[in-house]
Amino acid sequence: MSPPRWFQMSAVRLPLEQAVYQSQLLRASHRFIARRALRILWDPDSKSFDVDFGNDQPIQGDAQALDLARTWSGVAIAYDVMSIRASLYLGFWRQAEATCLSVETDTQVPYVTPNGMAQGEWFERFMCDYVNTCGVLACASGPGWSSMEPLDVAQLIARWRKEGLPKRPTRGFFMVSKDLLSSAEMDSFLRGRDEQDSRWLRYFQTPTGYHVLSTWSRRNWWAD
């Protein structure tokens, strides 16, 4: 089953340039190489943002992408990730006083197994690190959470309160800061699941204070 294209994130109160550089060291550790910049446009008809995939610009680094973005609403930077030999798009666009962020995967990224990792492990590790490094309070992907819109965390939590956590066979990835969702309330959501759903959409906590639900990795790498 193909993964959702875009991973939605809550907006951050940073200038776009700072939001890009916030994850510079993390990207360097995985040998991200910026190859292309794509303009993120506001579509007045759909009242949403979209990427102009037909007009990409070759670049040789983040600084060149940011030069282009000065006259754009936002930029999607296409990176070759040398540690996994695959590609990722990281999106950054302005909205009011905040910067919105998103991630789009190459279809193979959630399944790569570098350095003996389990399938999906690299992807889960990277997403947990990226969300935390960028100071994002929540991230979501899956049905209903895969567009280029800033994540409405209140809406996500309200859905869980009404419907419970997503059930199999839905694939997805969710991170929510404990500042927004208490451990006690998350425990109540988890108690409402059956055993098969619990094995499918696995739950763990990060040392940096996030609840994580994911279907991508079958290995408890966070417990090592």
Beta strands, then each sheet from edge to edge (+ up, - down):
strand 1: 6-9
strand 2: 32-43
strand 3: 48-51
strand 4: 57-58
strand 5: 74-81
strand 6: 86-95
strand 7: 98-105
strand 8: 138-141
strand 9: 173-177
strand 10: 202-205
strand 11: 210-214
sheet 1: 3+ 2- 5+ 6- 7+ 1- 8+ 9- 11+ 10-
sheet 2: 3+ 2- 4+
end
